[in-house]
Amino acid sequence: MLPLFAVYAQGIQEWNDSGCMVDGVPTLKCFEVVFGNILFMASALIVLVLFIMFVMGSFNYLTSLGNPEKIKKAQGTLKYALVGFVLFVSSFLILKIIDLLFLGGNGEIFQFKIGE
């Protein structure tokens, strides 16, 4: 049985590697590649934005010099970064639990396949 918290990244797929081109013409199967690439890049962007929010919030907190207004603003940034991180991780865990309970835990929920 696969561990619950293992991450199997799909990564960026190439058009030619997926077999979605027939005689140089993209088919509906290419939608799998496009959707998977968009989801992968969106996840990377979310992680990058959250990291920047944590760094900026921490920097603002450390350089507030005891000013209550600046401290409150920095704490707000850190709070929203933490809420975003919790939402991002919990959405992944919910999908992983659905995969484990209803699809056998093979990671099929993260594989985008059209009509096989």
PyMOL commands that set and color helices and strands:
alter all, ss='L'
color gray80, all
select helices_A, chain A and resi 15-18+30-62+68-102+108-110
alter helices_A, ss='H'
color red, helices_A
select strands_A, chain A and resi 21-22+25-26
alter strands_A, ss='S'
color yellow, strands_A
deselect
rebuild
show_as cartoon
